[in-house]
Amino acid sequence: MTSGSFARLEVHDWGVRLRGIAMTRWIVPTWEARYEELAIAEVVASRSRLGVWLRLKGGAGAIGFLTSNSEETARALEAHGVRVDRSVTQFRQVADLY
């Protein structure tokens, strides 16, 4: 789980890329997934922020991105055929999302 303070979620024509901003690239590894690899994108909420939790097909992994633009991100993913669950899953710890 990371946020726009540390990383950027990029939406491309082939899939998504999550990578650290210039100052945090040594901490935040780059993560990529093609749209056909994504099982679902779920809108999630911590106490103070919304985000998007991306799950890979086959339970092969997941990653989260906290953003003030979760609805915009959800629409962009849907436009590429990714199933989106907007029911907002509340979490206290990232482990709650697995």
C-alpha positions in Angstrom: 0.0 0.0 0.0 1.4 3.4 -1.0 0.0 6.8 -1.8 0.5 9.8 -4.1 3.0 11.2 -1.7 5.4 8.4 -2.5 4.3 7.0 -5.8 2.3 7.5 -9.0 -0.3 5.2 -10.4 0.0 5.4 -14.2 -2.9 4.1 -16.5 -1.6 3.1 -19.9 -3.3 1.5 -22.9 -1.7 -1.9 -22.0 -2.2 -1.8 -18.2 -1.2 0.0 -15.0 2.1 0.9 -13.5 2.7 1.9 -9.9 6.2 3.4 -9.2 7.9 5.6 -6.8 8.3 9.3 -7.4 11.9 10.4 -8.0 12.9 10.7 -4.4 11.3 7.4 -3.3 12.2 5.0 -6.1 14.8 3.4 -3.9 12.0 2.5 -1.4 9.0 1.9 -3.6 9.5 -0.8 -6.3 7.8 -0.5 -9.7 4.8 -2.8 -10.0 3.0 -3.4 -13.3 0.0 -5.4 -14.4 -1.7 -5.8 -17.8 -5.5 -5.2 -17.7 -6.2 -8.9 -18.5 -4.1 -9.8 -15.4 -6.4 -7.8 -13.0 -9.2 -9.7 -11.4 -10.8 -6.7 -9.8 -10.2 -3.2 -8.5 -11.8 -2.4 -5.2 -12.4 1.0 -3.6 -11.0 0.9 0.0 -10.9 3.3 2.8 -8.6 3.9 5.8 -9.6 6.2 8.5 -8.7 9.3 6.5 -8.2 8.3 2.8 -9.8 6.4 0.0 -7.8 4.2 -2.3 -7.9 1.5 -4.9 -6.9 -2.1 -4.2 -5.9 -4.0 -7.3 -6.2 -7.8 -7.2 -4.5 -10.1 -9.7 -6.3 -13.1 -11.1 -5.7 -16.4 -9.5 -4.9 -14.8 -6.1 -1.3 -14.1 -7.3 -1.1 -10.9 -5.4 -2.5 -7.4 -4.8 -1.4 -3.9 -4.3 -3.1 -0.7 -3.0 -2.8 2.9 -3.9 -4.3 5.7 -1.6 -5.6 8.6 -3.7 -8.0 11.5 -3.5 -9.0 10.5 -7.1 -10.2 7.0 -6.4 -13.4 7.5 -8.5 -11.4 8.8 -11.5 -9.0 5.9 -11.2 -12.0 3.5 -11.0 -13.6 5.0 -14.2 -10.2 4.7 -16.0 -9.9 1.0 -15.1 -13.5 0.3 -16.1 -12.9 1.9 -19.5 -10.2 -0.8 -20.0 -12.5 -3.6 -19.0 -11.4 -4.1 -15.4 -14.2 -5.0 -13.0 -14.6 -2.4 -10.2 -16.2 -2.8 -6.8 -17.2 0.6 -5.3 -18.7 -0.8 -2.1 -15.8 0.8 -0.1 -14.1 -1.8 2.1 -12.9 -0.2 5.4 -9.6 -1.3 6.7 -7.4 -0.5 9.7 -4.3 -2.4 8.6 -3.3 -3.5 5.2 -3.4 -7.1 6.3 -7.2 -6.7 6.6 -7.4 -6.5 2.8 -5.8 -9.9 2.1 
